[in-house]
Amino acid sequence: MPLISGNTEARLEGYFRLEWKLAIDRSHMISEGHPFLLPVALDEVSESSARVPDRFREIQWCRLSQSDDVKGLVDRTLRLLKAPHLEASAAAPVTA
């Protein structure tokens, strides 16, 4: 679950960027239709201009602002884990 924020945008280098790459590499070994990556934007970062791997743009993002309750994010994650036949990119968008 990569967390994308203004802080990650400001950092051109960081260990999290290696972790993102490793997660994408691992996703190539997982069967299609099995959700594995779930990018979460923590603030007003734009999906189109964010400094993230291209693979993240192919997946439905969740957005979690400071005023949001994390329950929506937890519910969506549990729903994806219980129904692995659903693709993360096809899952209904949820604002946490």
PyRosetta script that sets phi, psi and omega in degrees:
from pyrosetta import init, pose_from_sequence

init()
pose = pose_from_sequence("MPLISGNTEARLEGYFRLEWKLAIDRSHMISEGHPFLLPVALDEVSESSARVPDRFREIQWCRLSQSDDVKGLVDRTLRLLKAPHLEASAAAPVTA")
pose.set_psi(1, 87.0)
pose.set_omega(1, 178.2)
pose.set_phi(2, -68.3)
pose.set_psi(2, 131.0)
pose.set_omega(2, 178.3)
pose.set_phi(3, -99.9)
pose.set_psi(3, 124.3)
pose.set_omega(3, -175.3)
pose.set_phi(4, -116.7)
pose.set_psi(4, 128.6)
pose.set_omega(4, -175.4)
pose.set_phi(5, -150.4)
pose.set_psi(5, 179.0)
pose.set_omega(5, 173.3)
pose.set_phi(6, -59.1)
pose.set_psi(6, -33.3)
pose.set_omega(6, 178.6)
pose.set_phi(7, -66.7)
pose.set_psi(7, -42.6)
pose.set_omega(7, 178.9)
pose.set_phi(8, -68.9)
pose.set_psi(8, -33.1)
pose.set_omega(8, 177.9)
pose.set_phi(9, -64.7)
pose.set_psi(9, -36.0)
pose.set_omega(9, -177.1)
pose.set_phi(10, -75.3)
pose.set_psi(10, -21.5)
pose.set_omega(10, -177.4)
pose.set_phi(11, -96.0)
pose.set_psi(11, 114.8)
pose.set_omega(11, 178.4)
pose.set_phi(12, -79.7)
pose.set_psi(12, -20.1)
pose.set_omega(12, 179.5)
pose.set_phi(13, -137.0)
pose.set_psi(13, 140.0)
pose.set_omega(13, 178.3)
pose.set_phi(14, -179.2)
pose.set_psi(14, 153.4)
pose.set_omega(14, -178.5)
pose.set_phi(15, -60.5)
pose.set_psi(15, -31.8)
pose.set_omega(15, -179.8)
pose.set_phi(16, -59.2)
pose.set_psi(16, -31.4)
pose.set_omega(16, 178.5)
pose.set_phi(17, -65.7)
pose.set_psi(17, -37.3)
pose.set_omega(17, 174.4)
pose.set_phi(18, -65.6)
pose.set_psi(18, -42.9)
pose.set_omega(18, 178.2)
pose.set_phi(19, -60.3)
pose.set_psi(19, -40.5)
pose.set_omega(19, 178.0)
pose.set_phi(20, -61.1)
pose.set_psi(20, -45.2)
pose.set_omega(20, -179.6)
pose.set_phi(21, -63.3)
pose.set_psi(21, -44.0)
pose.set_omega(21, 179.2)
pose.set_phi(22, -62.2)
pose.set_psi(22, -37.8)
pose.set_omega(22, 178.2)
pose.set_phi(23, -65.7)
pose.set_psi(23, -41.5)
pose.set_omega(23, 177.9)
pose.set_phi(24, -64.7)
pose.set_psi(24, -43.5)
pose.set_omega(24, 177.3)
pose.set_phi(25, -58.9)
pose.set_psi(25, -42.4)
pose.set_omega(25, 179.9)
pose.set_phi(26, -66.4)
pose.set_psi(26, -34.1)
pose.set_omega(26, -178.1)
pose.set_phi(27, -62.3)
pose.set_psi(27, -23.3)
pose.set_omega(27, 178.2)
pose.set_phi(28, -69.6)
pose.set_psi(28, -17.3)
pose.set_omega(28, -179.8)
pose.set_phi(29, -96.0)
pose.set_psi(29, -1.2)
pose.set_omega(29, -177.8)
pose.set_phi(30, -102.9)
pose.set_psi(30, 141.2)
pose.set_omega(30, -176.5)
pose.set_phi(31, -60.2)
pose.set_psi(31, 149.1)
pose.set_omega(31, 176.9)
pose.set_phi(32, -59.3)
pose.set_psi(32, 146.5)
pose.set_omega(32, 177.1)
pose.set_phi(33, 84.2)
pose.set_psi(33, -1.1)
pose.set_omega(33, 177.8)
pose.set_phi(34, -103.0)
pose.set_psi(34, 111.4)
pose.set_omega(34, -176.3)
pose.set_phi(35, -62.3)
pose.set_psi(35, 133.6)
pose.set_omega(35, 179.1)
pose.set_phi(36, -134.1)
pose.set_psi(36, -41.7)
pose.set_omega(36, 179.9)
pose.set_phi(37, -102.8)
pose.set_psi(37, 133.0)
pose.set_omega(37, 177.1)
pose.set_phi(38, -138.0)
pose.set_psi(38, 85.3)
pose.set_omega(38, 179.6)
pose.set_phi(39, -63.1)
pose.set_psi(39, 137.6)
pose.set_omega(39, 179.8)
pose.set_phi(40, -125.7)
pose.set_psi(40, 119.8)
pose.set_omega(40, 176.2)
pose.set_phi(41, -89.0)
pose.set_psi(41, 125.0)
pose.set_omega(41, -175.8)
pose.set_phi(42, -90.8)
pose.set_psi(42, -12.7)
pose.set_omega(42, 178.2)
pose.set_phi(43, -148.4)
pose.set_psi(43, -150.2)
pose.set_omega(43, -171.8)
pose.set_phi(44, -86.1)
pose.set_psi(44, 28.9)
pose.set_omega(44, 177.2)
pose.set_phi(45, -64.0)
pose.set_psi(45, 133.5)
pose.set_omega(45, 179.5)
pose.set_phi(46, -83.3)
pose.set_psi(46, 131.9)
pose.set_omega(46, 178.3)
pose.set_phi(47, -60.8)
pose.set_psi(47, -36.7)
pose.set_omega(47, -175.1)
pose.set_phi(48, -74.9)
pose.set_psi(48, -28.8)
pose.set_omega(48, -176.7)
pose.set_phi(49, -111.1)
pose.set_psi(49, 0.0)
pose.set_omega(49, -177.7)
pose.set_phi(50, -63.9)
pose.set_psi(50, 146.4)
pose.set_omega(50, 176.5)
pose.set_phi(51, -84.9)
pose.set_psi(51, 77.5)
pose.set_omega(51, -178.4)
pose.set_phi(52, -131.8)
pose.set_psi(52, 162.2)
pose.set_omega(52, 174.8)
pose.set_phi(53, -61.0)
pose.set_psi(53, 147.5)
pose.set_omega(53, -179.8)
pose.set_phi(54, -55.3)
pose.set_psi(54, -34.7)
pose.set_omega(54, -178.9)
pose.set_phi(55, -57.4)
pose.set_psi(55, -33.2)
pose.set_omega(55, 179.7)
pose.set_phi(56, -64.7)
pose.set_psi(56, -29.3)
pose.set_omega(56, -179.1)
pose.set_phi(57, -74.3)
pose.set_psi(57, -17.2)
pose.set_omega(57, -179.6)
pose.set_phi(58, -84.7)
pose.set_psi(58, -4.2)
pose.set_omega(58, -173.0)
pose.set_phi(59, -117.1)
pose.set_psi(59, 143.9)
pose.set_omega(59, 176.4)
pose.set_phi(60, -64.8)
pose.set_psi(60, 122.4)
pose.set_omega(60, 177.9)
pose.set_phi(61, -85.0)
pose.set_psi(61, 154.1)
pose.set_omega(61, 166.4)
pose.set_phi(62, -104.0)
pose.set_psi(62, 150.2)
pose.set_omega(62, 177.6)
pose.set_phi(63, -122.2)
pose.set_psi(63, 130.1)
pose.set_omega(63, -177.7)
pose.set_phi(64, -130.7)
pose.set_psi(64, 108.4)
pose.set_omega(64, 178.5)
pose.set_phi(65, -92.5)
pose.set_psi(65, 170.6)
pose.set_omega(65, -177.5)
pose.set_phi(66, -60.9)
pose.set_psi(66, -29.9)
pose.set_omega(66, -176.4)
pose.set_phi(67, -86.7)
pose.set_psi(67, -8.2)
pose.set_omega(67, -177.7)
pose.set_phi(68, -80.3)
pose.set_psi(68, 154.3)
pose.set_omega(68, 173.9)
pose.set_phi(69, -87.4)
pose.set_psi(69, 137.2)
pose.set_omega(69, -178.8)
pose.set_phi(70, -73.8)
pose.set_psi(70, -7.9)
pose.set_omega(70, -177.7)
pose.set_phi(71, -57.8)
pose.set_psi(71, -40.7)
pose.set_omega(71, 179.2)
pose.set_phi(72, -61.3)
pose.set_psi(72, -40.8)
pose.set_omega(72, 178.0)
pose.set_phi(73, -65.9)
pose.set_psi(73, -43.5)
pose.set_omega(73, 178.4)
pose.set_phi(74, -63.3)
pose.set_psi(74, -44.6)
pose.set_omega(74, 179.5)
pose.set_phi(75, -60.5)
pose.set_psi(75, -44.5)
pose.set_omega(75, -179.8)
pose.set_phi(76, -64.5)
pose.set_psi(76, -42.8)
pose.set_omega(76, 179.4)
pose.set_phi(77, -61.6)
pose.set_psi(77, -44.9)
pose.set_omega(77, 178.5)
pose.set_phi(78, -63.2)
pose.set_psi(78, -39.0)
pose.set_omega(78, 178.6)
pose.set_phi(79, -62.1)
pose.set_psi(79, -42.8)
pose.set_omega(79, 178.6)
pose.set_phi(80, -66.2)
pose.set_psi(80, -39.1)
pose.set_omega(80, -179.6)
pose.set_phi(81, -69.8)
pose.set_psi(81, -32.0)
pose.set_omega(81, -179.9)
pose.set_phi(82, -80.7)
pose.set_psi(82, -20.9)
pose.set_omega(82, -178.5)
pose.set_phi(83, -124.2)
pose.set_psi(83, 70.9)
pose.set_omega(83, -174.5)
pose.set_phi(84, -65.0)
pose.set_psi(84, -13.4)
pose.set_omega(84, 179.0)
pose.set_phi(85, -74.4)
pose.set_psi(85, -13.1)
pose.set_omega(85, 178.0)
pose.set_phi(86, -85.0)
pose.set_psi(86, 134.7)
pose.set_omega(86, 175.1)
pose.set_phi(87, -78.0)
pose.set_psi(87, 140.1)
pose.set_omega(87, 178.4)
pose.set_phi(88, -60.0)
pose.set_psi(88, -34.0)
pose.set_omega(88, -178.4)
pose.set_phi(89, -72.8)
pose.set_psi(89, -19.9)
pose.set_omega(89, -179.0)
pose.set_phi(90, -96.7)
pose.set_psi(90, -8.2)
pose.set_omega(90, -178.0)
pose.set_phi(91, -66.5)
pose.set_psi(91, 146.7)
pose.set_omega(91, -179.6)
pose.set_phi(92, -63.2)
pose.set_psi(92, 134.6)
pose.set_omega(92, 179.4)
pose.set_phi(93, -63.2)
pose.set_psi(93, 139.6)
pose.set_omega(93, -179.6)
pose.set_phi(94, -131.0)
pose.set_psi(94, 128.3)
pose.set_omega(94, 170.2)
pose.set_phi(95, -91.0)
pose.set_psi(95, 117.9)
pose.set_omega(95, -175.4)
pose.set_phi(96, -66.1)
pose.dump_pdb("model.pdb")
